[in-house]
Amino acid sequence: MAMSDASFLTATRDSYDALAAGYAEWGSPHRDGKHLDRALLAGFAELIKAGGNGLVADVGCGPGWDTAALHRLGLDAFGIDLSPGMIAAAHRSYPDLRFEVGSMLALHLPDAALGGLLASYSIIHIPWEWRPGLFTEFHRVLAPGGQLMVSFQIGDELRHHSEAWGKPVCLDWYRQQPDDVAGLLRDAGFEVRATVVRQPEPIEKTSHGYVLARKPSAPAAVAGGPPSP
């Protein structure tokens, strides 16, 4: 599918613009009980800090919840979202943080700029066949040694919604399989560090998957010395 055929981008942007006013209010209480999610995010932040480049993009940031969480964890975090309405909501909630409108499929970032990239439930609106190009773009903007974490609902189906929270929308939700995501990330040049499957919380319908990966560092030159054990 060519980029010129990407009508889903317009539909996704317009749908989240329509939902932006109520989305943050609805989602904030439900996030408070997701202790494992917060623990994984904290571990992700530690990996980024260990690499020495604390610049991290929260791609598909929505109202900025995870951007703010990464900032509190000591990172230079900023958010990118396709929806101007979501970016406006993020600015209202976190006026001291950086947010910008943009597409994860074509990030306006230099090569090797980031120490980390988070895609928290944002690849779920990207058609399955677009994922190889998407992960290649993620690889491009990460510095060697940079960390990636993606999260998603687990499954094999495509779900379409024409209404959400009382608003008319046109949104496709693509379920993912952790092994498929991990394989595509390896194909894009990443080292997969971990995959995690979490069982659904009471308000959720599916298990959730998390894949942590790393862009390989350039191999260091070694002069002599004993072989590694």
Sequence and secondary structure as in RCSB ss.txt:
>XXXX:A:sequence
MAMSDASFLTATRDSYDALAAGYAEWGSPHRDGKHLDRALLAGFAELIKAGGNGLVADVGCGPGWDTAALHRLGL
DAFGIDLSPGMIAAAHRSYPDLRFEVGSMLALHLPDAALGGLLASYSIIHIPWEWRPGLFTEFHRVLAPGGQLMV
SFQIGDELRHHSEAWGKPVCLDWYRQQPDDVAGLLRDAGFEVRATVVRQPEPIEKTSHGYVLARKPSAPAAVAGG
PPSP
>XXXX:A:secstr
  GGG HHHHHHHHHHHHHHHHHHHHHHHHHTT HHHHHHHHHHHHHHHHHT  EEEEET TTSHHHHHHHHTT 
EEEEEES HHHHHHHHHH TTSEEEE  TTS    TT EEEEEEES GGGS GGGHHHHHHHHHHHEEEEEEEEE
EEEB S EEEEEEETTEEEEEEEE B HHHHHHHHHHTT EEEEEEEE   TT SS EEEEEEE         S 
    
